[in-house]
């Protein structure tokens, strides 16, 4: 069985969540980026990884920077306001992670 990287799982989950938030079916997303519906299914179920150009197309259709699709906090980052709000959010999460580590 193929080992799946955490990054690939995060990407797959973010694509699925963003697609649904945008009210798109797998078929609609596939059509807009020029791939098959089964390829979108394979991406979302971590059976295949898309090329960089496909990642860029997916991000464009989903209305998010491509890098956010690789973040565990994708939905929060994208929904946060630009600038200071994003930095505050990221800092808060780093502080929370550090506190949890100390309390273990």
Rosetta silent file (secondary structure, phi, psi, omega in degrees, C-alpha in Angstrom):
SEQUENCE: XXXXXXXXXXXXXXXXXXXXXXXXXXXXXXXXXXXXXXXXXXXXXXXXXXXXXXXXXXXXXXXXXXXXXXXXXXXXXXXXXXXXXXXXXXXXXXXXXXXXXXXX
SCORE:     score description
SCORE:     0.000 S_00000001
   1 L     0.000  136.990 -178.331    0.000    0.000    0.000 S_00000001
   2 L   -69.624  132.643  176.587    1.265    3.459   -0.936 S_00000001
   3 L   -78.802  130.778 -179.028    2.320    5.681    1.975 S_00000001
   4 L  -100.529  130.648  178.637    0.461    8.996    1.916 S_00000001
   5 L   -77.055  152.308  176.984    2.246   12.110    3.088 S_00000001
   6 H   -59.499  -38.730 -179.929    0.565   14.372    5.591 S_00000001
   7 H   -62.655  -41.021  178.545    0.972   17.253    3.121 S_00000001
   8 H   -65.191  -39.230  178.296   -0.851   15.308    0.419 S_00000001
   9 H   -65.908  -42.845  178.379   -3.681   14.516    2.857 S_00000001
  10 H   -61.018  -45.951  179.443   -3.932   18.187    3.886 S_00000001
  11 H   -59.066  -48.870 -178.430   -4.039   19.241    0.227 S_00000001
  12 H   -58.776  -45.356  179.586   -6.728   16.687   -0.618 S_00000001
  13 H   -63.295  -43.930 -178.873   -8.884   17.731    2.316 S_00000001
  14 H   -64.510  -38.994  177.016   -8.508   21.443    1.517 S_00000001
  15 H   -60.848  -47.087 -178.421   -9.489   20.925   -2.122 S_00000001
  16 H   -62.555  -47.393 -179.652  -12.605   19.035   -1.060 S_00000001
  17 H   -62.617  -47.493 -179.175  -13.599   21.578    1.615 S_00000001
  18 H   -63.550  -41.833  179.793  -12.975   24.581   -0.666 S_00000001
  19 H   -58.870  -46.728 -179.831  -14.805   22.927   -3.565 S_00000001
  20 H   -66.270  -39.167  177.528  -17.858   22.320   -1.409 S_00000001
  21 H   -62.044  -30.832  178.162  -17.727   25.863    0.048 S_00000001
  22 L   -85.364    1.432  177.794  -17.785   27.151   -3.516 S_00000001
  23 L    69.323   29.348 -179.242  -20.817   24.992   -4.260 S_00000001
  24 L  -104.539  142.181  170.143  -19.031   22.961   -6.914 S_00000001
  25 L   -83.662  167.797  175.494  -19.396   19.283   -7.653 S_00000001
  26 H   -60.634  -38.855  179.816  -16.348   17.250   -8.562 S_00000001
  27 H   -64.031  -40.400  179.945  -17.602   17.226  -12.159 S_00000001
  28 H   -67.102  -43.175  177.609  -17.931   21.026  -12.249 S_00000001
  29 H   -62.836  -45.700 -179.580  -14.434   21.557  -10.850 S_00000001
  30 H   -57.387  -46.085 -179.256  -13.014   19.001  -13.263 S_00000001
  31 H   -61.565  -42.659 -176.974  -14.651   20.691  -16.256 S_00000001
  32 H   -67.694  -27.391 -179.728  -13.379   24.127  -15.235 S_00000001
  33 H  -104.980   -2.677  174.292   -9.767   22.970  -14.946 S_00000001
  34 L    80.792   36.511  175.767   -9.815   20.555  -17.882 S_00000001
  35 L  -129.090  175.173  178.661   -9.451   17.175  -16.178 S_00000001
  36 L   -81.213  155.997  175.835  -11.728   14.184  -15.653 S_00000001
  37 H   -60.912  -38.303 -179.468  -14.123   13.895  -12.742 S_00000001
  38 H   -64.593  -30.065  177.438  -12.369   10.694  -11.710 S_00000001
  39 H   -67.433  -39.694  176.553   -9.079   12.603  -11.440 S_00000001
  40 H   -63.032  -42.622  176.688  -10.671   15.036   -8.959 S_00000001
  41 H   -58.474  -44.632 -179.395  -11.967   12.035   -7.011 S_00000001
  42 H   -65.884  -34.441  176.128   -8.479   10.534   -6.987 S_00000001
  43 H   -66.285  -48.852 -175.695   -6.987   13.833   -5.751 S_00000001
  44 H   -69.061  -21.092  178.191   -9.569   14.172   -2.971 S_00000001
  45 L  -104.483   13.126  174.360   -9.093   10.564   -1.871 S_00000001
  46 L    60.116   33.648  175.898   -5.283   10.884   -1.973 S_00000001
  47 L   -94.765  -22.789  177.929   -4.832    8.303   -4.707 S_00000001
  48 L  -141.235  152.553  176.667   -3.164   10.733   -7.131 S_00000001
  49 L  -112.803  134.731 -179.119   -1.265   13.993   -6.829 S_00000001
  50 L   -78.530  161.558  174.857   -1.820   16.783   -9.359 S_00000001
  51 L   -74.355  167.974  177.768    0.906   18.605  -11.263 S_00000001
  52 H   -59.374  -41.757 -178.956    1.906   22.146  -10.337 S_00000001
  53 H   -65.570  -35.478  177.181   -0.082   23.554  -13.262 S_00000001
  54 H   -69.888  -38.580  176.396   -3.175   21.633  -12.144 S_00000001
  55 H   -59.467  -44.312  179.278   -2.713   22.873   -8.570 S_00000001
  56 H   -62.005  -40.418  178.261   -2.605   26.445   -9.894 S_00000001
  57 H   -65.822  -43.203  178.618   -5.794   25.870  -11.899 S_00000001
  58 H   -59.684  -48.088 -179.307   -7.572   24.338   -8.914 S_00000001
  59 H   -60.112  -42.400 -179.797   -6.569   27.282   -6.712 S_00000001
  60 H   -61.796  -47.564 -179.883   -7.740   29.788   -9.329 S_00000001
  61 H   -64.445  -37.579 -178.838  -11.148   28.152   -9.689 S_00000001
  62 H   -81.467   -5.499  175.398  -11.504   27.847   -5.906 S_00000001
  63 L    69.906   38.858 -178.808  -10.539   31.508   -5.475 S_00000001
  64 L  -141.562  149.211  173.757   -7.619   30.935   -3.128 S_00000001
  65 L   -61.716  142.205 -176.890   -3.840   31.259   -3.364 S_00000001
  66 H   -55.731  -37.995 -176.285   -2.310   27.868   -4.180 S_00000001
  67 H   -62.291  -28.946 -178.484   -0.164   27.854   -1.036 S_00000001
  68 H   -67.822  -21.596  178.984   -3.236   27.912    1.213 S_00000001
  69 H   -71.219  -11.432  179.036   -4.249   24.496   -0.100 S_00000001
  70 H  -103.970    7.210 -177.289   -1.187   23.071    1.668 S_00000001
  71 L  -104.014  139.070  175.847   -1.983   24.607    5.053 S_00000001
  72 L   -63.063  -22.397 -176.891   -3.782   22.888    7.910 S_00000001
  73 L  -105.434   26.955 -173.567   -5.468   26.241    8.545 S_00000001
  74 H   -50.656  -49.543 -176.595   -6.547   26.822    4.943 S_00000001
  75 H   -65.755  -38.000 -179.424  -10.161   27.711    5.660 S_00000001
  76 H   -72.888  -40.339  178.988   -9.260   30.071    8.494 S_00000001
  77 H   -62.435  -47.765 -176.770   -6.417   31.730    6.579 S_00000001
  78 H   -67.699  -34.040 -178.501   -8.560   32.329    3.531 S_00000001
  79 H   -81.545  -18.529  178.982  -11.487   33.569    5.599 S_00000001
  80 L   -72.257  153.392  175.500   -9.321   35.898    7.699 S_00000001
  81 L   -71.137  159.563 -178.248   -8.903   39.468    6.571 S_00000001
  82 L   -67.215  165.747  171.844   -5.623   40.367    4.943 S_00000001
  83 L    71.201 -122.923 -172.616   -2.570   41.684    6.737 S_00000001
  84 H   -58.634  -38.956 -178.749   -2.679   41.999   10.497 S_00000001
  85 H   -62.467  -40.694  178.766   -5.605   39.618   10.998 S_00000001
  86 H   -65.913  -44.889  179.164   -3.781   36.821    9.222 S_00000001
  87 H   -62.920  -41.147  177.327   -0.599   37.431   11.200 S_00000001
  88 H   -60.965  -43.208 -179.818   -2.546   37.500   14.471 S_00000001
  89 H   -61.081  -49.295 -178.776   -4.225   34.229   13.562 S_00000001
  90 H   -63.850  -41.642  178.445   -0.955   32.480   12.721 S_00000001
  91 H   -63.100  -43.451  179.156    0.767   33.804   15.837 S_00000001
  92 H   -59.156  -42.241  179.927   -2.128   32.699   18.047 S_00000001
  93 H   -67.121  -38.653  177.157   -1.915   29.175   16.638 S_00000001
  94 H   -64.548  -42.048  178.437    1.846   29.003   17.169 S_00000001
  95 H   -63.205  -45.157  178.707    1.421   30.173   20.783 S_00000001
  96 H   -60.937  -41.048  178.227   -1.338   27.610   21.384 S_00000001
  97 H   -62.511  -42.452  179.821    0.864   24.857   19.923 S_00000001
  98 H   -64.303  -41.673  178.745    3.753   25.884   22.198 S_00000001
  99 H   -63.175  -44.882  179.151    1.495   25.896   25.277 S_00000001
 100 H   -61.012  -39.112  179.886    0.136   22.449   24.434 S_00000001
 101 H   -64.422  -41.917  179.896    3.673   21.125   24.031 S_00000001
 102 H   -66.768  -35.823 -176.582    4.701   22.470   27.464 S_00000001
 103 H   -79.979   -7.371 -179.783    1.603   20.985   29.128 S_00000001
 104 L   -67.696    0.000    0.000    2.217   17.471   27.785 S_00000001
